């Protein structure tokens, strides 16, 4: 047994990577996501990549199943049980107004309606003391009410349960016996941190998707076992590590950004190998574009994720890679609003029906249709020629849905102009995401390299960099399957956190040490259950702030807290984030401790991905030429190169197109592309400005 398999189910495509450790070879596949049964797309991809189910040691799986269920509101009929008087916490939310000048602003409705939110008599103090005992007679009566309501999932989230979970645990124990077959979850099992609103929405969200993930995991497991798979099954967690299927069923909210994480893991591997200390990892898929920062070969993980965005969405308290996402993917639809303005996204054509050029019934113009119209991608080379693209259908969609309604007419020049407009808007949206994760946080984006992947990342990489003032773009091998590759490289990981309030006095440090010892004991138990493979490494962080502040920042430490060490690290992190420190009258304090545990398993070497061409007796020639519309310049005959024919050291000056299975790289006029030692394409971007 020597095969390791990774499968990434996205909104448009399902990507598969199969690593044969014995032969030191890796193969890839890319197929349209099958919404009828997502497992079918994974199995088809494994078959196409020549994966041997019987020889597979492990399969790692990432999916957009959870985030799609939240965004589309397709979840279980769930109930929320809370402390008496706190039934409406998840609807009241926070009192702030993130969009103060939008008088029509409304938050999305809670996942669980008020009629399915129930109260019980009980009360725990912030210190964990029992103020009022749980009324168990009410629990018994509630079971009958829940049965009559025909709920399939129940979340229990009591006030201050992070300090003492006994009442939550007892309630679930009793209801579990009275309501067999119902999915149960609790706030304290998902988060040991304060703030009842965030903890309650997390529990509600977990219950909302729990039954579907349990069914999906069981069906996925049965399908693979029936095909002879006997290895380990793991899911890609949002924290950048893999987790067992059993843990994923218990905590499906930990999968909220399961899909995009793999690409950032692989980006960090390449950043370390190439000696790049500051990298923006940029992933453009079929539905969205995502970006994350990789500094010194590592990426940040945030404790809270907002589903649907901070303005109108709801929070989930679960470690999630620090990522910014916008609705600008290859399938993002170009449309006109009520003011006759051109807009792009966030609606996507997905894989069903897909862009108009897919010939599967789509009639709305997408970013992919615009790329095809301008010659930026080839109609006969998409997915290695397996999916022919219909240029006429793309032109018709752009003309009928955008050009004519906006008054540009129906001629060739009008279609071309509107196609550029669609791409301009998509580029602006993506540049905004990169600025949000760099400039808005005090970074100079010009100091970063842009590592692009996904099916669309290499198409936009050079022009996006030019727009931002970035001078170096890196396109790794197999960018269209990069997220699946990252899953092969992912470590197993578990995270724990505990809220605490402690200053840096002698007594405060003693309190920190006591909480640290309890967390260490708990993380070791979790590690024994979840982590296998090589030695386990631990990473500690303290959430710190100045006393009186509302928000905190994470501060790394070695697991042995000291007053001087924490103070110096906090001040350095605060100065880096905000450009200054507060005066000596403001004292730092710790409001939480976090610990993660990781263990590495077998993974492919980056050299396995290298094309292996270390020299060529004859210089490669373009596979073909095709017309591509440039601004300025108009229609230009551009050389089209096949990436797997390019040896290490090969270089060219744009305009040029470099095609491979799963993606296309555009080299702009004056840009210089070079093949590096690991098979990566490095593009030196010429000039600045937004023009293509």
C-alpha positions in Angstrom: 0.0 0.0 0.0 1.6 3.2 -1.1 -1.0 5.6 -2.5 -2.0 8.8 -0.7 -5.1 10.5 -2.1 -6.4 14.1 -1.7 -9.8 15.3 -3.1 -11.0 18.9 -3.0 -14.7 19.4 -3.9 -15.2 23.0 -4.9 -18.2 24.9 -6.2 -17.4 24.3 -9.8 -14.6 21.6 -10.0 -13.5 18.6 -8.0 -9.7 18.3 -7.9 -7.9 15.1 -7.1 -4.2 14.4 -6.4 -2.8 10.8 -6.1 0.7 10.4 -4.7 2.5 7.0 -5.2 5.1 7.0 -2.5 6.8 3.9 -3.8 7.3 5.2 -7.3 7.7 8.9 -6.1 5.1 10.0 -8.7 2.0 12.2 -8.4 -0.9 12.4 -10.8 -3.8 14.8 -10.9 -7.4 14.9 -12.2 -10.0 17.7 -12.5 -13.7 17.1 -13.1 -16.9 19.1 -12.8 -18.5 18.9 -9.3 -21.5 16.6 -9.3 -24.1 18.3 -7.2 -26.5 15.3 -7.3 -24.0 13.3 -5.3 -20.7 15.0 -4.4 -19.0 11.6 -3.8 -19.5 10.7 -7.5 -17.2 13.5 -8.5 -14.5 12.4 -6.1 -14.6 8.8 -7.3 -14.5 9.9 -10.9 -11.5 12.0 -10.2 -9.7 9.2 -8.4 -10.3 6.9 -11.3 -9.1 9.5 -13.8 -5.9 10.0 -11.8 -5.3 6.2 -11.8 -5.7 6.0 -8.0 -5.8 2.4 -6.7 -8.4 2.2 -3.9 -7.0 -1.0 -2.6 -3.4 0.4 -2.4 -4.4 3.7 -0.7 -2.9 4.3 2.7 -5.0 7.5 3.4 -7.5 9.8 1.8 -7.7 13.5 2.7 -10.9 15.3 1.7 -11.8 19.0 1.6 -15.3 20.2 0.8 -17.4 23.3 0.5 -20.4 21.3 1.8 -20.6 23.2 5.1 -20.1 26.8 3.8 -22.6 26.1 1.0 -25.2 24.8 3.5 -24.9 28.1 5.5 -24.9 30.4 2.6 -27.8 28.6 0.8 -29.7 28.0 4.1 -30.0 24.3 3.4 -29.6 22.7 6.8 -31.4 20.5 9.3 -34.5 21.4 11.3 -32.6 22.2 14.4 -33.5 23.5 17.9 -31.5 25.6 20.4 -31.7 25.1 24.1 -30.4 27.9 26.3 -30.5 29.5 29.7 -33.8 31.0 30.7 -34.0 34.6 29.6 -31.4 34.2 26.8 -33.6 32.7 24.1 -33.0 35.6 21.7 -29.2 36.0 22.1 -28.5 34.7 18.6 -31.1 37.2 17.1 -30.1 40.2 19.1 -26.5 39.6 18.2 -24.1 42.6 18.7 -25.4 46.2 19.0 -22.8 47.6 16.6 -23.6 48.8 13.1 -20.8 47.9 10.8 -22.4 49.8 7.9 -23.7 52.9 9.7 -24.8 54.8 6.6 -26.8 52.0 5.1 -30.3 52.6 6.5 -31.6 49.4 4.8 -28.9 47.2 6.5 -30.3 44.0 8.1 -28.5 41.0 9.4 -29.3 37.6 8.0 -32.0 35.8 10.0 -30.6 33.3 12.6 -30.2 29.7 11.4 -32.7 28.6 14.1 -36.1 30.3 14.2 -37.4 31.7 17.5 -40.2 29.0 17.6 -37.4 26.4 17.8 -35.4 28.1 20.6 -36.2 26.9 24.1 -35.2 27.9 27.6 -34.3 25.9 30.7 -34.0 26.9 34.3 -30.3 26.8 35.3 -27.5 29.3 35.9 -23.7 29.2 36.1 -21.6 32.1 37.3 -18.6 33.5 35.3 -16.3 31.7 37.7 -18.0 28.4 37.1 -20.0 28.3 40.4 -23.6 26.9 40.2 -26.0 29.8 41.0 -29.1 27.8 40.1 -29.2 24.0 39.6 -30.5 22.5 36.3 -34.2 21.7 36.5 -34.2 18.2 35.2 -38.0 18.0 35.2 -37.9 20.7 32.6 -35.4 18.7 30.5 -37.8 15.7 30.5 -40.7 17.9 29.4 -38.6 19.6 26.8 -37.8 16.2 25.2 -41.5 15.7 24.5 -41.7 19.2 22.9 -38.7 18.6 20.7 -40.1 15.2 19.6 -43.4 16.9 18.6 -41.4 19.6 16.7 -39.7 16.9 14.7 -36.3 18.3 15.0 -33.3 16.3 13.7 -30.6 18.2 15.7 -30.4 20.0 19.0 -27.8 22.6 20.2 -27.4 23.3 23.9 -25.6 26.5 24.8 -25.9 27.8 28.4 -24.6 31.1 29.8 -21.0 30.8 31.1 -20.8 27.2 30.1 -17.2 27.8 29.1 -16.4 28.1 32.8 -18.4 25.0 33.8 -20.0 22.7 31.2 -21.7 20.4 33.7 -25.3 21.6 33.0 -24.8 21.3 29.2 -23.3 17.9 29.5 -26.2 16.7 31.8 -28.8 18.1 29.5 -27.4 16.4 26.4 -27.0 13.1 28.4 -30.7 13.2 29.3 -32.1 14.3 26.0 -29.9 11.8 24.2 -31.6 8.9 26.0 -35.0 10.4 25.4 -34.5 11.3 21.7 -32.5 8.6 20.0 -31.4 9.3 16.5 -31.2 13.1 17.0 -27.9 14.9 16.5 -26.7 16.7 19.7 -24.0 19.3 20.2 -23.1 21.9 22.9 -21.4 25.3 23.0 -18.8 24.3 25.5 -17.7 21.3 23.5 -17.0 23.6 20.6 -15.6 26.6 22.4 -14.2 27.2 25.9 -14.2 31.0 25.3 -16.5 33.7 26.7 -19.1 35.7 24.8 -22.4 33.8 24.8 -23.5 35.2 21.4 -20.5 33.8 19.5 -20.7 30.5 21.4 -24.4 30.1 20.9 -24.2 30.9 17.1 -21.4 28.3 16.9 -23.5 25.7 18.6 -26.5 26.5 16.4 -24.4 26.3 13.3 -23.0 23.0 14.3 -26.4 21.5 14.8 -27.7 23.0 11.6 -25.1 21.1 9.4 -24.4 18.2 11.7 -26.9 15.7 10.4 -26.0 16.4 6.7 -22.3 16.0 7.4 -22.9 12.8 9.4 -24.9 11.4 6.4 -22.3 12.6 3.9 -19.4 11.1 5.9 -21.2 7.7 6.3 -22.0 7.6 2.6 -18.5 8.7 1.6 -17.0 6.0 3.8 -19.3 3.2 2.6 -18.7 4.1 -1.1 -14.9 4.0 -0.6 -15.0 0.8 1.5 -17.1 -0.9 -1.2 -14.4 0.0 -3.7 -11.8 -1.7 -1.6 -10.4 1.3 0.2 -9.0 0.2 3.6 -6.9 3.2 4.6 -7.4 6.2 6.9 -10.0 8.8 6.1 -9.5 12.4 7.1 -11.2 15.8 6.4 -9.3 19.0 5.8 -10.0 21.3 8.7 -10.3 25.1 8.5 -7.4 25.4 10.9 -4.9 24.2 8.4 -4.7 20.6 9.6 -6.5 17.4 8.9 -9.0 15.8 11.3 -10.7 12.3 11.4 -14.1 11.8 9.9 -15.4 11.1 13.4 -14.1 14.5 14.7 -15.6 16.2 11.6 -19.0 14.7 12.4 -18.7 16.0 16.0 -17.5 19.5 14.9 -18.6 20.1 11.3 -18.2 23.9 11.8 -14.5 23.1 11.7 -14.9 22.4 8.0 -16.4 25.9 7.2 -13.4 26.8 5.0 -12.2 23.2 4.3 -11.8 23.7 0.6 -9.4 26.7 0.2 -7.1 25.7 3.0 -5.0 23.2 1.1 -3.7 25.7 -1.4 -2.4 28.0 1.3 -0.6 25.0 2.9 1.1 24.2 -0.4 1.9 27.9 -0.9 3.7 28.0 2.5 5.7 24.9 1.4 6.8 26.6 -1.8 7.5 29.9 0.0 10.0 28.1 2.3 11.6 26.2 -0.5 12.0 29.3 -2.7 13.2 31.5 0.2 10.3 33.9 -0.1 9.6 35.6 3.3 6.6 37.6 2.3 4.0 36.0 0.0 0.4 36.6 -0.8 -1.2 33.2 -1.6 -3.9 33.9 -4.2 -6.4 31.2 -5.2 -9.0 31.9 -8.0 -11.4 29.1 -8.6 -14.7 28.7 -10.3 -16.8 30.5 -7.7 -14.6 32.7 -5.6 -11.1 34.2 -5.2 -9.3 33.9 -1.9 -6.1 35.2 -0.6 -4.0 34.7 2.6 -0.6 36.0 3.9 2.4 33.6 4.2 5.1 35.1 6.3 8.4 33.3 7.0 6.8 30.1 5.6 3.8 30.1 8.0 0.2 31.4 7.9 -2.0 32.9 10.6 -5.1 31.2 12.1 -8.0 33.4 13.4 -10.3 32.2 16.3 -13.5 33.6 14.8 -15.0 33.3 11.3 -17.9 35.3 10.0 -20.2 33.3 7.7 -21.7 35.7 5.1 -19.3 38.5 6.2 -19.0 40.7 9.3 -21.7 43.2 8.3 -24.6 40.8 7.8 -23.4 37.4 8.7 -22.9 35.4 11.9 -19.8 34.3 13.8 -18.4 30.8 14.3 -15.9 30.3 17.1 -13.6 27.8 15.5 -10.0 28.2 14.3 -9.9 29.2 10.6 -7.0 30.2 8.5 -6.9 34.0 8.1 -8.3 34.3 4.6 -10.1 37.0 2.7 -12.6 35.8 0.1 -14.6 37.6 -2.7 -17.2 36.4 -5.2 -15.0 36.7 -8.2 -14.2 33.3 -9.8 -14.2 31.9 -13.3 -17.9 31.2 -13.1 -18.8 34.6 -11.6 -21.6 36.2 -13.6 -21.5 39.6 -15.3 -24.9 41.4 -14.9 -26.5 44.8 -15.0 -28.2 46.3 -11.9 -31.2 48.5 -11.7 -29.1 51.6 -12.4 -27.8 50.0 -15.6 -24.3 49.5 -14.1 -22.1 46.5 -15.0 -21.5 44.2 -12.0 -19.6 40.9 -11.5 -20.5 38.3 -8.9 -21.1 37.2 -6.3 -23.5 34.9 -8.1 -21.8 32.1 -9.9 -22.8 29.7 -12.7 -21.0 26.9 -10.8 -20.8 23.6 -12.7 -24.5 23.3 -13.3 -25.2 24.8 -15.8 -21.7 26.5 -15.8 -20.5 29.4 -18.0 -22.3 29.8 -21.3 -19.3 28.5 -23.2 -19.5 25.1 -21.4 -22.5 24.3 -23.6 -24.5 22.9 -20.6 -27.4 25.3 -20.8 -25.9 28.4 -19.2 -27.0 31.7 -20.8 -25.4 34.3 -18.5 -21.9 35.7 -19.3 -19.2 34.8 -16.8 -15.5 35.7 -16.3 -14.6 32.5 -18.2 -16.8 33.6 -21.2 -15.0 37.0 -21.2 -11.6 35.3 -21.1 -12.5 33.0 -24.0 -13.9 35.9 -26.0 -10.6 37.8 -25.7 -8.4 34.8 -26.6 -7.0 34.5 -23.1 -7.9 30.9 -22.9 -8.3 28.3 -25.7 -11.5 26.8 -26.7 -10.0 23.4 -27.6 -7.4 23.2 -24.8 -9.5 23.6 -21.6 -8.8 20.7 -19.2 -6.5 19.2 -21.8 -9.2 19.3 -24.5 -11.6 17.2 -22.4 -14.1 20.1 -22.2 -14.5 22.0 -25.5 -15.6 25.7 -25.0 -18.1 27.3 -27.3 -16.9 30.7 -28.3 -20.2 31.6 -30.1 -22.2 30.9 -26.9 -19.8 33.1 -24.9 -20.2 36.0 -27.4 -24.0 35.6 -27.4 -24.2 35.7 -23.6 -22.0 38.8 -23.4 -23.9 40.6 -26.2 -27.5 39.7 -25.1 -27.1 40.0 -21.4 -24.7 43.0 -21.0 -23.6 44.8 -24.2 -27.1 45.4 -25.6 -28.8 46.3 -22.3 -26.0 48.8 -21.5 -26.4 50.4 -24.9 -23.1 49.4 -26.4 -24.7 47.6 -29.3 -24.3 44.1 -30.7 -21.2 44.5 -32.8 -17.8 42.8 -32.4 -16.2 45.8 -30.9 -19.0 46.2 -28.4 -18.7 42.6 -27.3 -14.9 42.9 -26.9 -15.3 46.1 -24.9 -17.8 44.6 -22.5 -15.6 41.5 -22.1 -12.8 43.7 -21.0 -15.1 45.5 -18.6 -16.1 42.2 -17.0 -12.5 41.3 -16.5 -11.6 44.8 -15.2 -14.3 44.5 -12.5 -13.2 41.0 -11.5 -9.6 42.3 -11.3 -10.7 45.2 -9.1 -12.6 43.0 -6.8 -9.6 40.7 -6.4 -7.2 43.5 -5.9 -9.5 44.8 -3.1 -9.2 41.4 -1.4 -5.4 41.5 -1.5 -5.4 45.1 -0.2 -7.7 44.1 2.7 -5.3 41.4 3.9 -2.2 43.6 3.4 -2.6 47.4 3.2 -5.6 47.5 5.6 -3.4 45.6 8.2 -0.4 47.9 7.9 1.6 46.0 5.3 3.3 47.4 2.2 1.9 45.1 -0.5 4.8 46.0 -2.8 7.1 44.0 -0.5 5.3 40.7 -1.2 5.5 38.2 -4.0 2.2 37.0 -5.4 1.9 33.2 -5.6 -1.1 32.3 -7.8 -3.0 29.1 -8.2 -6.4 27.7 -8.9 -7.8 27.4 -12.4 -8.0 31.2 -12.7 -5.1 32.5 -10.6 -2.4 32.2 -13.3 -4.7 33.9 -15.8 -5.0 37.1 -13.7 -1.7 36.9 -11.7 0.5 39.3 -13.8 -2.1 41.9 -14.3 -3.3 41.7 -10.7 0.3 42.2 -9.6 0.7 45.1 -11.9 -2.4 46.7 -10.5 -1.0 46.3 -7.0 2.6 47.3 -7.6 3.9 43.8 -7.0 6.9 42.9 -9.1 7.1 39.1 -8.7 4.5 36.5 -9.5 5.1 32.8 -8.9 3.0 30.1 -10.6 3.6 26.7 -9.0 3.4 23.4 -11.0 -0.2 22.1 -11.3 -1.8 25.3 -10.1 -5.3 24.0 -11.0 -4.9 21.2 -8.5 -2.9 23.1 -6.0 -5.4 22.8 -3.1 -5.5 19.0 -3.5 -1.7 19.0 -3.5 -1.7 21.0 -0.3 -4.0 18.5 1.4 -1.4 15.8 0.7 1.1 18.0 2.6 -1.2 18.9 5.5 -0.4 17.8 9.0 -2.9 16.4 11.5 -3.8 19.2 13.9 -6.0 19.9 16.9 -6.6 23.3 18.7 -7.8 24.2 22.2 -8.4 27.6 23.8 -9.6 28.8 27.2 -10.7 32.3 28.2 -9.0 33.8 31.3 -8.4 37.2 32.7 -4.9 37.7 34.2 -2.6 40.6 34.5 1.2 40.2 34.4 1.6 40.3 38.2 3.0 37.4 40.1 -0.4 36.2 40.9 -1.6 36.7 37.4 1.3 34.6 36.0 0.5 31.9 38.5 -3.1 31.8 37.2 -1.8 31.6 33.6 0.4 28.6 34.6 -2.5 26.8 36.2 -4.7 27.3 33.1 -1.7 26.4 30.9 -1.3 23.1 32.8 -4.9 22.2 32.3 -4.8 23.0 28.6 -1.6 21.0 28.2 -3.3 18.0 29.8 -6.4 18.3 27.6 -4.4 18.9 24.3 -2.3 15.8 25.0 -5.5 13.7 25.4 -6.8 15.1 22.2 -3.5 14.5 20.5 -3.5 10.8 21.6 -7.0 10.4 20.0 -6.5 12.4 16.8 -2.8 12.6 15.9 -0.7 9.8 14.4 2.6 9.8 12.7 5.8 11.6 13.7 6.6 13.6 16.8 4.0 16.1 18.0 4.8 19.8 18.1 3.0 22.3 20.2 2.4 26.0 19.5 1.2 28.4 22.2 -0.4 31.8 22.0 -1.8 34.3 24.5 -4.7 36.6 23.6 -3.6 40.0 25.0 -4.8 43.5 25.2 -4.4 46.7 27.2 -6.7 46.7 30.2 -10.0 48.3 29.3 -9.8 47.5 25.6 -12.5 45.3 23.9 -10.3 43.5 21.3 -7.2 41.4 21.7 -4.3 40.4 19.5 -2.5 37.0 19.5 1.0 36.8 21.0 3.2 33.8 20.5 5.1 32.3 23.5 7.0 29.1 24.2 4.5 27.6 26.6 6.3 28.9 29.7 4.6 32.3 30.4 6.7 35.0 32.0 5.8 38.6 32.7 8.7 40.2 30.9 8.5 37.9 27.9 4.8 38.3 27.4 5.0 42.1 27.8 7.8 42.5 25.3 6.1 40.2 22.7 2.8 42.0 23.2 4.3 45.4 22.7 6.1 44.3 19.6 3.0 42.7 18.1 0.9 45.8 19.0 3.4 48.2 17.4 3.5 46.1 14.3 -0.3 46.0 14.0 -1.1 49.6 14.9 2.1 51.5 14.4 2.3 52.6 18.1 2.0 51.6 21.7 -0.1 53.1 24.5 1.5 54.8 27.4 2.8 53.3 30.6 -0.5 54.0 32.3 -2.1 51.2 30.2 -1.3 47.8 31.5 -1.3 44.6 29.3 -3.4 41.7 30.4 -4.1 38.2 29.1 -7.7 37.2 28.2 -7.1 33.8 26.7 -4.7 31.0 26.1 -4.5 28.9 22.9 -2.5 25.8 22.0 -2.3 23.7 18.9 -0.7 20.3 18.4 0.5 19.0 15.0 2.0 15.8 13.7 3.4 15.3 10.2 2.8 12.2 8.0 4.2 11.0 4.7 4.1 13.7 2.1 5.4 14.2 -1.4 8.6 16.2 -2.0 8.2 19.4 -4.1 10.7 17.9 -6.5 8.2 15.3 -7.4 6.1 18.0 -9.0 8.9 19.4 -11.1 8.5 18.7 -14.8 11.9 17.0 -14.7 13.2 18.8 -17.8 16.7 19.8 -16.8 17.8 20.8 -20.2 16.8 20.3 -23.8 18.9 19.4 -26.8 16.5 21.5 -28.9 14.9 24.7 -27.6 11.1 24.2 -27.3 8.9 25.9 -29.8 5.4 27.3 -29.3 2.7 24.6 -29.7 0.6 27.1 -31.6 -0.4 30.8 -32.0 -3.7 32.4 -31.4 -5.2 35.9 -31.5 -5.6 37.6 -28.1 -7.0 41.1 -27.6 -4.7 43.4 -25.6 -5.1 46.9 -24.4 -3.4 48.8 -25.9 -2.6 46.9 -29.1 -5.9 45.3 -30.2 -5.8 41.8 -31.6 -2.3 40.3 -31.5 -1.0 36.9 -32.6 0.4 35.4 -29.4 2.5 32.3 -29.0 1.0 29.4 -27.0 3.5 27.2 -25.0 2.9 23.8 -23.4 4.2 24.0 -19.8 5.3 20.4 -19.7 7.6 21.0 -22.6 9.5 23.9 -20.9 12.8 23.0 -19.3 14.3 24.5 -16.2 15.9 27.8 -17.1 13.6 28.5 -20.1 12.5 32.1 -20.4 10.3 34.2 -22.6 9.1 37.8 -22.8 5.3 38.5 -23.1 2.8 38.6 -24.5 2.6 34.9 -24.2 0.3 32.1 -23.1 1.4 29.0 -21.2 -1.1 26.2 -21.1 -1.3 23.1 -18.9 -3.9 20.7 -17.6 -6.2 22.6 -15.3 -4.9 26.2 -15.8 -3.5 28.8 -18.2 -0.8 31.4 -17.4 -0.8 34.8 -19.1 2.4 36.6 -19.5 1.7 40.3 -20.2 3.5 42.5 -22.7 7.0 43.2 -21.4 6.7 40.6 -18.6 9.5 38.0 -18.4 8.6 34.4 -17.4 11.3 31.9 -16.3 11.1 28.2 -15.3 12.7 27.6 -11.9 14.4 24.6 -10.4 11.2 23.3 -8.8 9.3 23.7 -12.0 7.7 27.0 -10.9 7.1 29.8 -13.3 8.4 33.2 -12.0 7.1 36.2 -13.8 9.0 39.5 -13.5 6.2 42.1 -13.9 7.0 45.0 -16.2 5.7 48.5 -15.3 2.7 49.3 -13.1 -0.9 50.5 -13.7 -4.1 48.7 -14.3 -4.0 48.3 -18.1 -3.7 44.9 -19.8 
